């Protein structure tokens, strides 16, 4: 009986250790997403525009924005460009179309993905 119990200790330790790895991986993904959120939150003001107005606009017009972005532009995309302080609506529309799959993968976080991507464009110039 003691031999059986002693044999279970390493198995139990491995199972518990495996859970720790899973928890750490989930925490790392969560930390990474939080970092991206922090970055976009701290850089969005540098792009110009009013974040709260842009956030409401995207939330209220997501389907229209998504359709127009896929086509390469439209009045909703132009309005968002203005809210974000974009200087060139045509370039912004082309950029949205080129990055459509990444940006419009889900409604949640769409504005942050746009702001983060546009920050990268501005930083590269």
C-alpha positions in Angstrom: 0.0 0.0 0.0 2.8 2.5 0.9 4.5 1.7 -2.4 1.3 2.6 -4.3 1.0 5.9 -2.5 4.6 6.8 -3.0 4.2 6.1 -6.7 1.3 8.5 -6.9 3.3 11.5 -5.5 5.3 12.1 -8.7 2.2 11.7 -10.9 0.3 14.2 -8.7 3.2 16.6 -8.7 3.4 16.4 -12.5 -0.4 17.1 -12.8 -0.2 20.0 -10.5 2.9 21.3 -12.2 1.2 21.1 -15.6 -1.7 23.2 -14.2 0.9 25.8 -13.2 2.2 26.0 -16.7 -1.3 26.4 -18.1 -2.1 29.2 -15.6 1.2 30.9 -16.4 0.5 30.8 -20.1 -3.0 32.3 -19.6 -1.5 35.0 -17.3 1.1 35.8 -20.0 -1.5 36.2 -22.7 -3.6 38.3 -20.4 -0.6 40.5 -19.5 0.2 40.9 -23.2 -3.3 42.0 -24.0 -3.2 44.4 -21.0 0.1 45.9 -22.3 -1.4 46.4 -25.8 -4.4 48.1 -24.1 -2.1 50.3 -22.0 -0.1 51.2 -25.1 -3.1 52.1 -27.2 -4.6 54.0 -24.2 -1.5 56.1 -23.8 -0.8 56.7 -27.5 -4.3 57.3 -28.7 -4.3 60.9 -27.5 -1.2 61.5 -29.6 -3.1 60.6 -32.7 -5.5 63.5 -32.2 -9.3 63.3 -31.8 -11.6 62.5 -29.0 -11.3 58.9 -27.9 -14.7 58.7 -26.2 -16.5 60.1 -29.3 -14.6 57.7 -31.5 -15.4 54.8 -29.2 -19.1 55.6 -29.3 -19.0 56.1 -33.0 -17.4 52.7 -33.7 -19.8 51.0 -31.3 -22.8 52.6 -32.9 -21.6 52.2 -36.5 -19.6 49.0 -36.4 -21.5 47.2 -39.2 -21.4 50.2 -41.5 -17.7 50.8 -40.8 -16.9 47.2 -41.5 -18.7 47.2 -44.8 -17.2 50.5 -45.9 -13.7 49.5 -44.8 -14.0 46.3 -46.9 -15.0 48.4 -49.9 -12.2 50.9 -49.3 -14.1 53.9 -48.0 -17.4 55.7 -47.3 -18.9 58.4 -45.2 -18.7 56.5 -41.9 -15.0 55.8 -42.5 -14.5 59.5 -43.4 -16.3 60.4 -40.2 -14.1 58.1 -38.1 -11.0 59.5 -39.8 -12.1 63.0 -38.7 -12.8 61.8 -35.2 -9.3 60.3 -35.0 -7.6 63.4 -36.4 -6.4 61.6 -39.6 -5.0 64.0 -42.2 -5.7 62.0 -45.3 -9.1 60.2 -45.5 -8.1 58.4 -48.7 -4.9 57.0 -47.2 -6.8 56.0 -44.0 -9.5 54.2 -46.1 -6.9 52.3 -48.0 -5.1 51.4 -44.7 -8.4 50.1 -43.2 -9.1 48.0 -46.3 -5.5 46.5 -46.3 -5.8 45.6 -42.6 -9.5 44.7 -42.7 -9.1 41.1 -41.4 -7.1 42.2 -38.4 -9.1 45.2 -37.4 -12.6 43.9 -37.9 -12.1 40.4 -36.5 -14.5 41.3 -33.7 -16.3 44.4 -32.6 -14.7 44.4 -29.2 -11.3 46.2 -29.4 -11.7 47.4 -33.0 -11.0 51.0 -32.2 -7.9 50.0 -30.2 -6.6 47.9 -33.1 -7.1 50.9 -35.4 -5.3 53.2 -33.0 -2.5 50.8 -32.4 -2.0 50.2 -36.1 -2.2 53.9 -36.9 0.3 54.6 -34.2 2.7 52.2 -35.8 2.3 53.9 -39.2 2.9 57.3 -37.6 5.9 56.0 -35.7 7.4 54.5 -38.9 7.3 57.7 -40.8 
